[in-house]
């Protein structure tokens, strides 16, 4: 039995401990905001926050999150400054990468509430966006950090 927390809710599961977290979230818990992308940790669409750190859920086995606190996009209220800034800056287009982008941005701001543009670029460079909304993403993060440009 593996126990952990998702969006503040205690989870107990007997699922195979080597199962990728992304599948537990999507299939077992019905939290489909976390997307399946490349399956290799390269695109970032499956990014969640684990104990305050942005992590690729396709690369984490269930056993890796034992006793951990996992936050998915569903655990972020619509009033969160990053979500608000995302809408104000018109970031979403197709939307597929957005949950992972938002989770990565929230983790960044949790560690560095006033990042420079270079720090934003460095951190967010690991999340791919096929629609190319990178400049809007950067503006949204700056807005959420109360540094609109």
Secondary structure, 3 states (H helix, E strand, C coil): CEEEEECCEEEEECCCCCCEHHHHHHHHCCCCCCCCCCCCCCCCCCEEEECCEEEECCCCEHHHHCCCEEECHHHCCCCCHHHHHHHHCCCCCCCCCHHHHHHHHHHHHHHCCCCCHHHHHHHHCCCCCCCCCHHHHHHHHHHHCCCCC
